[in-house]
Amino acid sequence: MNQVSDTKRIKLIKRASWIAVAGNAILGVLKLIIGLISGSLAVVADSIDTLTDILTSLITLITAKEISKPPDTAFPYGHERAETIATKILSFVIFFAGAQFSYYALSRIISGEEYVIPSYLAIYVTLFSIAGKIFLSQYLCRTGKKIKSPMIIANGQNMKNDILISVSVLVGLFFTFILKLPVIDTIIALAVGIWVMRVAVKIFIKTNVELMDGLKNPEIYRKIFKAVDSIEGANNPHRTRVRQIGYKYVIDMDIEVDSEITVKEAHEISHLIEDKIKEDISDVYDIIIHIEPYGDIDQNEKFGLSKENI
């Protein structure tokens, strides 16, 4: 995969966010108006979810400005994790929107309020929404994968879920007209709200791995150990820890070398390891290698991984 510079990455995040804002604004306002005119609660629910997506895209815009800042005394590793925090904020926004409408739909069902069969306008606007969301989801997911942005990918995934929501609304409208049971429209609205909350919880859980300095891909460790094994004079890589800052990796590890070699020779070995790791693994932010004499084993070692753990 071709590398994308940090400057271009920020530019692409901003562009994707503005396109998402514009697209969701058009679809959301249109569905809200048609939903109210046609009398479809499910379409109104769908419109609120879409309008919420405007807020999520605005959050990504603000975050793009934050992560573009250089490292400073307060954040010596840089500001890239603002993207992870923003993704978590998005999950709260999405969950709140789903919870609000689920409550409204459930209250309407319990109250026994009289229902009116929606007009066919609800079907037409839902079809238009599905087409628009397909475009937005494909664009955001493709851009997010290209620049390795979990925030943009999460927003794109949210758009994919919106497609399923709109399809469920369409199915509900179809059965409403066929069976002449407008209560189905409200039931679909309730299901939409629950689905939105489910998506929010999944996004929230996914961001926990990075915030807890975890790593979902063990293949990174295998590549690191393979790189060390390829360098003459480097032995027993251990206490290896990899964490993500944004889309980049910070690698910390210990290696053993012959205790008879000079400091300069040991330093050269560590540089060869760094070069090899960066050659095999893209998006490495920093590598910290601690040199130890061969055979110096700490029996109380608790942190990090070695080849035996993978």
DOTORKOL-706596 format. One record per residue (C-alpha): residue number from 0; y, x, z. Coordinates in steps of 0.2 Angstrom, whole numbers, padded with zeros to 4 digits. Layout:
// DOTORKOL-706596
{pt NUM,{Y,X,Z}} ...
// end
This chain:
// DOTORKOL-706596
{pt 0,{0000,0000,0000}} {pt 1,{0017,0007,-0005}} {pt 2,{0028,0011,0010}} {pt 3,{0044,0001,0013}} {pt 4,{0059,0010,0021}} {pt 5,{0066,0003,0037}} {pt 6,{0083,-0001,0028}} {pt 7,{0073,-0011,0014}} {pt 8,{0062,-0019,0027}} {pt 9,{0077,-0026,0036}} {pt 10,{0085,-0032,0020}} {pt 11,{0069,-0041,0015}} {pt 12,{0068,-0049,0033}} {pt 13,{0085,-0056,0031}} {pt 14,{0082,-0062,0013}} {pt 15,{0066,-0071,0018}} {pt 16,{0075,-0079,0033}} {pt 17,{0089,-0086,0023}} {pt 18,{0078,-0093,0010}} {pt 19,{0068,-0101,0024}} {pt 20,{0084,-0108,0032}} {pt 21,{0090,-0115,0015}} {pt 22,{0073,-0123,0010}} {pt 23,{0069,-0130,0027}} {pt 24,{0087,-0138,0028}} {pt 25,{0085,-0147,0011}} {pt 26,{0067,-0153,0016}} {pt 27,{0071,-0157,0034}} {pt 28,{0087,-0168,0030}} {pt 29,{0079,-0176,0015}} {pt 30,{0064,-0181,0026}} {pt 31,{0074,-0187,0040}} {pt 32,{0085,-0198,0029}} {pt 33,{0070,-0205,0020}} {pt 34,{0060,-0207,0035}} {pt 35,{0073,-0218,0044}} {pt 36,{0076,-0228,0028}} {pt 37,{0058,-0231,0025}} {pt 38,{0054,-0234,0043}} {pt 39,{0040,-0221,0044}} {pt 40,{0039,-0213,0061}} {pt 41,{0027,-0200,0055}} {pt 42,{0039,-0194,0041}} {pt 43,{0053,-0193,0054}} {pt 44,{0041,-0182,0065}} {pt 45,{0038,-0171,0050}} {pt 46,{0057,-0169,0047}} {pt 47,{0060,-0164,0065}} {pt 48,{0047,-0151,0064}} {pt 49,{0055,-0145,0048}} {pt 50,{0072,-0145,0055}} {pt 51,{0065,-0134,0070}} {pt 52,{0060,-0122,0057}} {pt 53,{0078,-0119,0053}} {pt 54,{0081,-0113,0071}} {pt 55,{0066,-0101,0070}} {pt 56,{0073,-0093,0054}} {pt 57,{0090,-0091,0062}} {pt 58,{0081,-0082,0076}} {pt 59,{0073,-0070,0064}} {pt 60,{0090,-0066,0056}} {pt 61,{0097,-0062,0073}} {pt 62,{0081,-0051,0077}} {pt 63,{0083,-0042,0060}} {pt 64,{0100,-0036,0066}} {pt 65,{0093,-0030,0083}} {pt 66,{0078,-0020,0076}} {pt 67,{0090,-0011,0064}} {pt 68,{0098,-0002,0079}} {pt 69,{0094,0016,0081}} {pt 70,{0086,0022,0097}} {pt 71,{0098,0024,0112}} {pt 72,{0097,0029,0131}} {pt 73,{0092,0012,0136}} {pt 74,{0078,0010,0122}} {pt 75,{0073,0028,0117}} {pt 76,{0058,0020,0107}} {pt 77,{0070,0010,0097}} {pt 78,{0072,-0009,0096}} {pt 79,{0057,-0014,0085}} {pt 80,{0049,-0024,0099}} {pt 81,{0063,-0036,0098}} {pt 82,{0053,-0043,0084}} {pt 83,{0038,-0047,0095}} {pt 84,{0049,-0055,0108}} {pt 85,{0057,-0066,0095}} {pt 86,{0040,-0071,0089}} {pt 87,{0036,-0077,0107}} {pt 88,{0053,-0086,0107}} {pt 89,{0048,-0095,0091}} {pt 90,{0032,-0101,0099}} {pt 91,{0042,-0109,0113}} {pt 92,{0053,-0118,0101}} {pt 93,{0039,-0124,0091}} {pt 94,{0029,-0130,0106}} {pt 95,{0045,-0139,0113}} {pt 96,{0047,-0148,0096}} {pt 97,{0029,-0154,0096}} {pt 98,{0029,-0159,0114}} {pt 99,{0045,-0169,0112}} {pt 100,{0038,-0179,0098}} {pt 101,{0021,-0182,0105}} {pt 102,{0029,-0189,0120}} {pt 103,{0040,-0201,0109}} {pt 104,{0025,-0206,0099}} {pt 105,{0013,-0209,0114}} {pt 106,{0027,-0219,0122}} {pt 107,{0029,-0230,0107}} {pt 108,{0010,-0233,0106}} {pt 109,{0009,-0238,0125}} {pt 110,{0024,-0249,0125}} {pt 111,{0016,-0260,0111}} {pt 112,{0032,-0260,0101}} {pt 113,{0031,-0270,0085}} {pt 114,{0027,-0260,0069}} {pt 115,{0034,-0262,0052}} {pt 116,{0025,-0255,0036}} {pt 117,{0035,-0241,0029}} {pt 118,{0042,-0241,0011}} {pt 119,{0034,-0231,-0003}} {pt 120,{0049,-0219,-0002}} {pt 121,{0040,-0211,0013}} {pt 122,{0026,-0206,0001}} {pt 123,{0037,-0198,-0012}} {pt 124,{0047,-0188,0000}} {pt 125,{0031,-0181,0008}} {pt 126,{0024,-0176,-0009}} {pt 127,{0040,-0167,-0012}} {pt 128,{0039,-0159,0005}} {pt 129,{0021,-0152,0002}} {pt 130,{0027,-0144,-0014}} {pt 131,{0042,-0136,-0005}} {pt 132,{0032,-0130,0010}} {pt 133,{0019,-0122,-0002}} {pt 134,{0032,-0111,-0010}} {pt 135,{0040,-0106,0007}} {pt 136,{0023,-0102,0015}} {pt 137,{0017,-0091,0001}} {pt 138,{0034,-0082,0000}} {pt 139,{0035,-0079,0018}} {pt 140,{0017,-0073,0020}} {pt 141,{0018,-0062,0005}} {pt 142,{0034,-0054,0011}} {pt 143,{0028,-0053,0029}} {pt 144,{0012,-0044,0024}} {pt 145,{0022,-0032,0012}} {pt 146,{0034,-0026,0026}} {pt 147,{0021,-0028,0040}} {pt 148,{0032,-0041,0050}} {pt 149,{0022,-0052,0063}} {pt 150,{0038,-0062,0065}} {pt 151,{0039,-0066,0046}} {pt 152,{0020,-0069,0045}} {pt 153,{0021,-0081,0060}} {pt 154,{0035,-0090,0051}} {pt 155,{0025,-0091,0035}} {pt 156,{0009,-0097,0045}} {pt 157,{0020,-0110,0053}} {pt 158,{0025,-0116,0035}} {pt 159,{0006,-0117,0031}} {pt 160,{0003,-0128,0046}} {pt 161,{0018,-0139,0040}} {pt 162,{0008,-0142,0024}} {pt 163,{-0007,-0148,0034}} {pt 164,{0005,-0159,0044}} {pt 165,{0013,-0166,0028}} {pt 166,{-0004,-0169,0021}} {pt 167,{-0010,-0178,0037}} {pt 168,{0006,-0189,0036}} {pt 169,{0002,-0193,0018}} {pt 170,{-0015,-0198,0022}} {pt 171,{-0009,-0209,0036}} {pt 172,{0004,-0217,0025}} {pt 173,{-0010,-0221,0012}} {pt 174,{-0021,-0230,0025}} {pt 175,{-0006,-0239,0032}} {pt 176,{-0003,-0247,0015}} {pt 177,{-0021,-0250,0011}} {pt 178,{-0026,-0257,0028}} {pt 179,{-0009,-0264,0032}} {pt 180,{-0010,-0256,0049}} {pt 181,{0007,-0248,0052}} {pt 182,{0001,-0242,0069}} {pt 183,{-0008,-0228,0060}} {pt 184,{0008,-0221,0055}} {pt 185,{0013,-0218,0074}} {pt 186,{-0005,-0212,0078}} {pt 187,{-0002,-0199,0064}} {pt 188,{0015,-0194,0072}} {pt 189,{0006,-0191,0088}} {pt 190,{-0007,-0180,0080}} {pt 191,{0007,-0170,0071}} {pt 192,{0015,-0167,0088}} {pt 193,{-0001,-0161,0096}} {pt 194,{-0005,-0150,0081}} {pt 195,{0012,-0142,0082}} {pt 196,{0009,-0138,0100}} {pt 197,{-0008,-0130,0096}} {pt 198,{0001,-0119,0083}} {pt 199,{0014,-0113,0096}} {pt 200,{0000,-0108,0109}} {pt 201,{-0009,-0098,0096}} {pt 202,{0007,-0088,0091}} {pt 203,{0011,-0086,0109}} {pt 204,{-0006,-0078,0113}} {pt 205,{-0006,-0067,0098}} {pt 206,{0010,-0058,0103}} {pt 207,{0003,-0054,0121}} {pt 208,{-0008,-0040,0113}} {pt 209,{0007,-0030,0108}} {pt 210,{0017,-0033,0123}} {pt 211,{0003,-0027,0134}} {pt 212,{0001,-0011,0124}} {pt 213,{-0015,-0017,0116}} {pt 214,{-0022,-0014,0099}} {pt 215,{-0032,-0027,0089}} {pt 216,{-0039,-0015,0076}} {pt 217,{-0051,-0002,0083}} {pt 218,{-0052,0006,0066}} {pt 219,{-0036,0015,0070}} {pt 220,{-0045,0025,0084}} {pt 221,{-0060,0029,0072}} {pt 222,{-0047,0036,0060}} {pt 223,{-0039,0047,0073}} {pt 224,{-0056,0054,0080}} {pt 225,{-0061,0058,0062}} {pt 226,{-0045,0067,0059}} {pt 227,{-0047,0078,0074}} {pt 228,{-0065,0082,0069}} {pt 229,{-0058,0088,0052}} {pt 230,{-0047,0101,0060}} {pt 231,{-0055,0118,0065}} {pt 232,{-0053,0123,0083}} {pt 233,{-0049,0105,0089}} {pt 234,{-0062,0098,0101}} {pt 235,{-0066,0083,0111}} {pt 236,{-0052,0071,0108}} {pt 237,{-0050,0060,0123}} {pt 238,{-0038,0050,0134}} {pt 239,{-0032,0043,0117}} {pt 240,{-0020,0028,0118}} {pt 241,{-0012,0019,0103}} {pt 242,{0001,0006,0105}} {pt 243,{0012,-0004,0093}} {pt 244,{0031,-0004,0093}} {pt 245,{0035,-0017,0080}} {pt 246,{0024,-0012,0065}} {pt 247,{0023,0006,0069}} {pt 248,{0010,0016,0080}} {pt 249,{0013,0027,0095}} {pt 250,{-0002,0039,0097}} {pt 251,{-0005,0048,0113}} {pt 252,{-0021,0060,0116}} {pt 253,{-0028,0075,0124}} {pt 254,{-0038,0088,0114}} {pt 255,{-0048,0104,0120}} {pt 256,{-0046,0121,0112}} {pt 257,{-0053,0138,0115}} {pt 258,{-0044,0145,0131}} {pt 259,{-0043,0162,0123}} {pt 260,{-0031,0158,0109}} {pt 261,{-0013,0159,0110}} {pt 262,{0000,0145,0114}} {pt 263,{0006,0147,0096}} {pt 264,{-0011,0145,0089}} {pt 265,{-0014,0130,0099}} {pt 266,{0002,0123,0094}} {pt 267,{-0002,0125,0076}} {pt 268,{-0019,0116,0078}} {pt 269,{-0009,0101,0086}} {pt 270,{0003,0101,0071}} {pt 271,{-0012,0101,0059}} {pt 272,{-0019,0086,0068}} {pt 273,{-0003,0077,0067}} {pt 274,{-0001,0080,0049}} {pt 275,{-0019,0074,0046}} {pt 276,{-0017,0058,0056}} {pt 277,{-0001,0053,0047}} {pt 278,{-0010,0056,0031}} {pt 279,{-0024,0044,0035}} {pt 280,{-0014,0031,0045}} {pt 281,{0002,0024,0038}} {pt 282,{0017,0018,0049}} {pt 283,{0015,0031,0063}} {pt 284,{0030,0032,0074}} {pt 285,{0026,0047,0085}} {pt 286,{0011,0057,0090}} {pt 287,{0010,0066,0107}} {pt 288,{-0005,0078,0109}} {pt 289,{-0009,0087,0126}} {pt 290,{-0018,0103,0124}} {pt 291,{-0032,0107,0137}} {pt 292,{-0044,0122,0138}} {pt 293,{-0061,0119,0131}} {pt 294,{-0073,0112,0145}} {pt 295,{-0059,0106,0157}} {pt 296,{-0066,0089,0161}} {pt 297,{-0058,0077,0173}} {pt 298,{-0071,0067,0181}} {pt 299,{-0058,0055,0188}} {pt 300,{-0051,0051,0171}} {pt 301,{-0047,0032,0169}} {pt 302,{-0035,0030,0155}} {pt 303,{-0037,0030,0136}} {pt 304,{-0052,0031,0124}} {pt 305,{-0064,0044,0118}} {pt 306,{-0077,0043,0103}} {pt 307,{-0090,0037,0115}} {pt 308,{-0080,0021,0119}} {pt 309,{-0078,0016,0101}} 
// end
